[in-house]
Amino acid sequence: MDTAALARDKTRCIWLIFFLFLVQLIRLHIHGREMHRLFCCTVACCSLLLLVCWAATMYRYCNL
């Protein structure tokens, strides 16, 4: 398997995990309004982590 395909598969996997986690957080948020601050912080942290992972993958891919 070439590196580009591996990077695409890894990115797809990260997006899928992020999406499923986000769906669970939204369900939790709907059931408990007091979770709003935790929900916002978690979404912000996950988005930042995802951005860092994507940037690292692109950096490695471009420098091969």
N, C-alpha and C positions, 0 to 999 in steps of 0.2 A: 504494500500500500504506500502510495506517495505521501509526502508530508502535507501537501495542500488538502488532500482528502481527509487525512487524520485531523488537521486543524479544523476543517469544516465539521467533522463528526463531533469533535470535542466541544465546539461552539454550540452545535445543536443540542448536545446533552446538557450543557450549562443553561441554555435558554429554557429547556424543558423543565429542569429542576427548579429554576427561578420561577417559572410560570405556575407550577404546581404549588410551590411554597406561597406564592402570592395569592392564589385561590384560597388556600387554607387560612391565610391571614385575613382575607376579606370576609370569609365565613365567620371567623372569630370576632372580627370587628363588628359585624352586623349583630351578633348575639350579645356583645358587651360594649356599650359606649365608653366605659371607663378605660378600655384598651386603646383608645384613639392615639394617645401619645406614643405608646409602645409600637403601635402599628406604623405610625409615620416614621419613627426612628428606625424600625426594622427595614422598611421599604427603602429608606435613604441609604442605610448601610449595605443592603443587598445590591442596590443599584451601583453604588460605588465599587463594591467588590467585583461585580460583574464587569464594570468598565475597566478595572485594573486587570482582570483576567483576560479580557478581550485585547487590551493594549499589549499585554505581555505576549499573547499568542501572535498578534500581528507583528510585533517587534522581532520575535524569533523567526517567523515565516519570512519576513523581508530581509533578514540578515543571513539567510542560509546560502 
